[in-house]
Amino acid sequence: MSWALSLHSPGEPPALVEWAPPASGPDEVLVEVTAAPITPLDLLCASGTSYFGVPATPYVPGVQGVGTVGGRPVWFPTSAGMRPGDGSMASVVAVPEAELVPLPDDADPVLVAALGLSAVAAHMALTWRGELAHGEQVIVLGAGGVVGQAAVRLAKAAGARRVVAAARSAAGRARAVAAGADAVVALDTSDVDELATRFTAAVDGPADLVLDPVFGVPAAAAARVLRAGGRLVNLGAMAGETSPITSSLLRGKSLRLLGYTNNELTRAQRAAAITMVAARVADGTLRVGHDTVPPADAPGAWARCVRGRRRSQNSGGAVGSAHCLAPRARDGLRGTDQQHRGDHGQDEAEDVQLPDVASAQQCRDRAADDRADQSQQQRGDDAEVLLAGLDQARERADDEAGDDEADHV
Ligand SMILES: NC(=O)c1ccc[n+]([C@@H]2O[C@H](COP(=O)([O-])OP(=O)(O)OC[C@H]3O[C@@H](n4cnc5c(N)ncnc54)[C@H](OP(=O)(O)O)[C@@H]3O)[C@@H](O)[C@H]2O)c1
């Protein structure tokens, strides 16, 4: 059966529908989709509140994916949600041939999909916009997210002398450490002076570069520990659309405050960056925790992502909501939590004979949601304790399951 996720109303999750495979246009090829991530950009476009405007509906979301053409693995972009047309969350997608990026056989296609343009952004913001040089000291904000985890790994791989990672949640900070961060800072206060004190304690002398997907108070605090002429590259606004960075700081240190967007990349730049990401996946340098769900469960995964994002926006960076966005705690492993395994095991997926949709599940842990609902008693406790318990359960499940391919169906 051919399938697609079809979004009918902005702000509502897409629905799984039977779908006639598209016909390819003159310069297009048909890609059989292996995995398509749910990313912040997908959610933003589908909300109807993005700067691209309200999308024409119905449409198939998904701004990127991994699939095969003639049996060969490829990565592909789409402009779904940004311009009229369908995206990657379908069994077959028509893509301009010139947009395809060949992937090596030894790169896990689901992991490449989970990292995709998030890792491209981390790489290009560090190296191209941020001009990271060997031996420099880097601060990575939002380091528990997909962009942040990739940035920590890529900065280390590029020869950064020291990487200081900052994240709201303890789980996010644990992921940053697993990614190789040398020190971590908790972003659990909106007091810019307090945060700046923490950054000062964590850095080894003035920092050279801040990689910033969050903006807001964390960016203002991190900017204070930059050296004269230091750079801050902003690529997102998870903590706020505005930031209390002062004019005297900017002038006093001649700081460089830079913006970055993937949309600025040429096709060749983007292809080169994806090729690098795939090579780093293949050699084990790049990993990120992610859940993998079959298409039948993708609407639910989508809704959890939206809930996590909404909580984030409402939180204003306050303590207490971070656990709602906690990514998977086990970096580098496929979707292996017990709950997930129980709900979406191989048999069930074989019944519907559909490939997986990979959900880069940084913010919406299915197990956390489901188990929190089941356990009112535990829910009353500290959220981080609840997550820690789940992490242990996942570890046990992972240990028991090893590399069980049931995760991927
Ligand atoms: N410019 C570009 O081309 C480009 C490309 C890709 C992504 N982005 C943007 O970069 C941002 C991050 O993307 P992502 O893929 O890494 O998202 P993600 O995986 O969902 O991670 C978001 C991270 O933001 C943190 N966060 C959320 N609200 C926060 C707050 N109020 N204060 C501090 N931290 C907060 C969370 O920290 P905890 O885990 O600690 O809760 C989480 O780790 C998004 O805004 C995305 O749109 C931009």
The ligand as a MOL file (V3000), in Angstrom:
LIG
                    3D

  0  0  0     0  0            999 V3000
M  V30 BEGIN CTAB
M  V30 COUNTS 48 52 0 0 0
M  V30 BEGIN ATOM
M  V30 1 N 18.8070 28.1600 11.1630 0
M  V30 2 C 18.7210 26.9280 10.6780 0
M  V30 3 O 19.0170 26.6720 9.5140 0
M  V30 4 C 18.2780 25.8410 11.5920 0
M  V30 5 C 18.4460 24.4990 11.2540 0
M  V30 6 C 18.0540 23.5170 12.1560 0
M  V30 7 C 17.4660 23.8960 13.3520 0
M  V30 8 N 17.2800 25.2160 13.6150 0 CHG=1
M  V30 9 C 16.6580 25.6700 14.8460 0
M  V30 10 O 17.4980 25.3610 15.9360 0
M  V30 11 C 16.6940 25.1520 17.0800 0
M  V30 12 C 17.0690 23.8360 17.7220 0
M  V30 13 O 16.7840 22.8050 16.7930 0
M  V30 14 P 16.9440 21.2920 17.2540 0
M  V30 15 O 16.7210 20.4730 16.0550 0
M  V30 16 O 18.1710 21.1040 18.0310 0 CHG=-1
M  V30 17 O 15.6810 21.1870 18.2010 0
M  V30 18 P 15.4440 20.1330 19.3600 0
M  V30 19 O 16.1830 18.8880 19.0730 0
M  V30 20 O 13.9830 20.1250 19.5610 0
M  V30 21 O 16.1420 20.7620 20.6260 0
M  V30 22 C 15.7290 21.9590 21.1450 0
M  V30 23 C 16.5610 22.2180 22.3740 0
M  V30 24 O 16.1970 23.4990 22.8060 0
M  V30 25 C 16.2610 23.5050 24.2000 0
M  V30 26 N 15.3060 24.4480 24.7000 0
M  V30 27 C 13.9980 24.5000 24.4210 0
M  V30 28 N 13.4490 25.5340 25.0410 0
M  V30 29 C 14.4350 26.1300 25.7420 0
M  V30 30 C 14.4860 27.2450 26.6010 0
M  V30 31 N 13.3880 27.9550 26.8620 0
M  V30 32 N 15.6740 27.5640 27.1550 0
M  V30 33 C 16.7770 26.8530 26.8850 0
M  V30 34 N 16.7920 25.7780 26.0690 0
M  V30 35 C 15.6270 25.4340 25.5220 0
M  V30 36 C 15.9000 22.1050 24.6710 0
M  V30 37 O 16.7130 21.8810 25.7840 0
M  V30 38 P 16.5150 20.6890 26.8400 0
M  V30 39 O 16.7700 19.4310 26.0790 0
M  V30 40 O 17.5200 20.9070 27.8740 0
M  V30 41 O 15.0980 20.8250 27.2950 0
M  V30 42 C 16.2790 21.2360 23.4940 0
M  V30 43 O 17.4450 20.5030 23.7290 0
M  V30 44 C 15.2420 25.2210 16.6200 0
M  V30 45 O 14.7610 26.5080 16.8760 0
M  V30 46 C 15.3460 24.9800 15.1400 0
M  V30 47 O 14.2760 25.5700 14.4360 0
M  V30 48 C 17.6770 26.1830 12.7730 0
M  V30 END ATOM
M  V30 BEGIN BOND
M  V30 1 1 1 2
M  V30 2 2 2 3
M  V30 3 1 2 4
M  V30 4 1 4 5
M  V30 5 2 4 48
M  V30 6 2 5 6
M  V30 7 1 6 7
M  V30 8 2 7 8
M  V30 9 1 8 9
M  V30 10 1 8 48
M  V30 11 1 9 10
M  V30 12 1 9 46
M  V30 13 1 10 11
M  V30 14 1 11 12
M  V30 15 1 11 44
M  V30 16 1 12 13
M  V30 17 1 13 14
M  V30 18 2 14 15
M  V30 19 1 14 16
M  V30 20 1 14 17
M  V30 21 1 17 18
M  V30 22 2 18 19
M  V30 23 1 18 20
M  V30 24 1 18 21
M  V30 25 1 21 22
M  V30 26 1 22 23
M  V30 27 1 23 24
M  V30 28 1 23 42
M  V30 29 1 24 25
M  V30 30 1 25 26
M  V30 31 1 25 36
M  V30 32 1 26 27
M  V30 33 1 26 35
M  V30 34 2 27 28
M  V30 35 1 28 29
M  V30 36 1 29 30
M  V30 37 2 29 35
M  V30 38 1 30 31
M  V30 39 2 30 32
M  V30 40 1 32 33
M  V30 41 2 33 34
M  V30 42 1 34 35
M  V30 43 1 36 37
M  V30 44 1 36 42
M  V30 45 1 37 38
M  V30 46 2 38 39
M  V30 47 1 38 40
M  V30 48 1 38 41
M  V30 49 1 42 43
M  V30 50 1 44 45
M  V30 51 1 44 46
M  V30 52 1 46 47
M  V30 END BOND
M  V30 END CTAB
M  END
